[in-house]
Amino acid sequence: MNEHIGQVFTPPKWAEWLINKWNIFDAWLDGAHICDPTAGQGAFPLAMLHIARQKGVRITSERLSRLTLIEIVPSHIERFSENVKREFGVDFPASQIFCQDVITEAHKKEYDILVGNPPWANFGDLPTAYKARLKPFFLQEELVPDRQKTLLGSSRTDIAALVLKVVLGRLLKRNGVGYFYLPTSLFFGDGAHSGFRNYRTKGTLNGVNAYRDFAVDTVYEFTSTKVFERVGTSYCCAKFQVDKPQEFPISYFRELDGEWIEYKALPFKNPTDPWRVVQNLDDLNTNTMIDIRLTSEQKPRQGVNTCGANSIFIFDHKPSYLPEQFLYPLVTKEMWRQNTLLPHKWILLPYHPQTGKPLTWDEIEQWKTLKVYLQNAQEVLKSRKGTFLRTAINKGSWWVLLGVGSYAFAPFKVIWQAYGKSDFTPIVLSNIDGQMWQGNQAMHAFIPCWTETDAQRIKTLLENPEIPTLLRQLNGAGKCNWAQPGKIKKILAFSGS
Ligand SMILES: C[S@@+](CC[C@H](N)C(=O)[O-])C[C@H]1O[C@@H](n2cnc3c(N)ncnc32)[C@H](O)[C@@H]1O
């Protein structure tokens, strides 16, 4: 069942690199017990054996007895044993190989050093039955604040966060250390990952239940080197120590033109906040709060989300066969690149602009072409995934989209590019022939406004050059969460009126 959970194997060169970076090989020779808790095909133990051979160090049975692999997929460890036999002519001791689920099954031994690359996958993408098995562990590790949130909100939590907390808490001896390749979202992700950043795990020590602190010691973020091919997420490697409270700032290295440049990382405001990365601590003098007066209806939002049905709702040319009042101009990157306000795309929103509510089927039936169009797309629209959307579909409204409410039809929007950018350029948009401009999913974020004066006021305040500085410090430049609503909300001090 778990054949494919987060399998991104570490290339041999990079397993060796991490081992050398932190002198793990020398620690092994000095007697340390080392374990890869999600070992895959054993890239790390194999790298240890390769380094031994390069250095002319004998692979004794005593040394092998201090290397352990835990892995859930039997064929991976079989491959490892075969490789060791073929390349080194030795039988890797079966007693050092554990084919088990490191999260749900107990493991009796404790180690001095953990090394590896935990599975990279979103909780939401795991098989349903396995998700149910893991839920209590997510709760136990405080990765979700309550049971309700586990069901709905935490699908973006990376399973790496859970594996890491579990193995740091249960598999290390007192003051043990761990070295891992990881997605950087653990340190910079909003909401879903703040539970990881309480720097505490509910583990065991000497077989006895114990809350254990863990501290991130050093991080190396890869910004240009491709350690893992075909991986879109941003990643790093990090050193952890258990039984030590987290202290800030943390030494944070980033690649620049083939060199590692040292920065300092520390939480944005509260201890569990995403980190802010600065070159020197004087940069922290930037004001972290930019005051903007907004009403409760004006919280920053993402654009409209078709939940995988773009081909049905979004058009390159305004379709003359659908009623005009349900077609809205869709914001595209050309508006920033070419400074043009000519629509390049259109989106169908079968909604009431006054209330932001979807049309009922009776109402849709009054527009014959709209009814036929939606009916033809019915099957695709009904099979869309997503908890919130499913609720609407189950109630019968299978033509709904996410991110549509009265705010989507506000007469003005202060809107900016929120995804993968490194500049922050809000613009004010209104309508084309009375149809309000709409943002496109996570690409755009906006603040709805009900007067032009208010929109201009907010745009001017958002042009504060400290905002892109802070967004860069929050490690968003070029990444998917560059200026998403959650981040902007952290930076802006909203005073309601
Ligand atoms: C990202 S791969 C890394 C493998 C290896 N450490 C490496 O660096 O090449 C993660 C591995 O964890 C395994 N895995 C996933 N969930 C697991 C679990 N609950 N317990 C043990 N292993 C697991 C996967 O099968 C996969 O082989």
The ligand as a Tripos MOL2 file, in Angstrom:
@<TRIPOS>MOLECULE
LIG
   27    29     1     0     0
SMALL
NO_CHARGES

@<TRIPOS>ATOM
      1 C1         12.6740   10.1620    0.5050 C.3       1 LIG1
      2 S1         12.9450    8.4080    0.5110 S.3       1 LIG1
      3 C2         14.5810    8.3920    1.0800 C.3       1 LIG1
      4 C3         15.2550    7.0970    1.1850 C.3       1 LIG1
      5 C4         16.7140    7.1430    1.6500 C.3       1 LIG1
      6 N1         16.8330    7.6570    3.0050 N.3       1 LIG1
      7 C5         17.5400    7.9700    0.7020 C.2       1 LIG1
      8 O1         17.9380    9.0600    1.1160 O.co2     1 LIG1
      9 O2         17.7320    7.5720   -0.4330 O.co2     1 LIG1
     10 C6         11.9460    7.9680    1.8810 C.3       1 LIG1
     11 C7         11.7800    6.5060    2.1440 C.3       1 LIG1
     12 O3         10.9400    6.3640    3.2810 O.3       1 LIG1
     13 C8         10.1430    5.2200    3.1340 C.3       1 LIG1
     14 N2          9.0010    5.3790    4.0300 N.ar      1 LIG1
     15 C9          7.8710    6.0630    3.8270 C.ar      1 LIG1
     16 N3          7.0820    6.0100    4.8990 N.ar      1 LIG1
     17 C10         7.7350    5.2560    5.8180 C.ar      1 LIG1
     18 C11         7.4210    4.8320    7.1330 C.ar      1 LIG1
     19 N4          6.2750    5.1820    7.7030 N.pl3     1 LIG1
     20 N5          8.3180    4.0640    7.7860 N.ar      1 LIG1
     21 C12         9.4910    3.7050    7.2090 C.ar      1 LIG1
     22 N6          9.8250    4.0900    5.9500 N.ar      1 LIG1
     23 C13         8.9720    4.8450    5.2710 C.ar      1 LIG1
     24 C14         9.8170    5.2090    1.6520 C.3       1 LIG1
     25 O4          9.4470    3.9220    1.2300 O.3       1 LIG1
     26 C15        11.1280    5.7090    1.0400 C.3       1 LIG1
     27 O5         11.9530    4.6380    0.7100 O.3       1 LIG1
@<TRIPOS>BOND
     1     1     2 1
     2     2     3 1
     3     2    10 1
     4     3     4 1
     5     4     5 1
     6     5     6 1
     7     5     7 1
     8     7     8 2
     9     7     9 1
    10    10    11 1
    11    11    12 1
    12    11    26 1
    13    12    13 1
    14    13    14 1
    15    13    24 1
    16    14    15 ar
    17    14    23 ar
    18    15    16 ar
    19    16    17 ar
    20    17    18 ar
    21    17    23 ar
    22    18    19 1
    23    18    20 ar
    24    20    21 ar
    25    21    22 ar
    26    22    23 ar
    27    24    25 1
    28    24    26 1
    29    26    27 1
@<TRIPOS>SUBSTRUCTURE
     1 LIG1         1 GROUP 0 **** ****
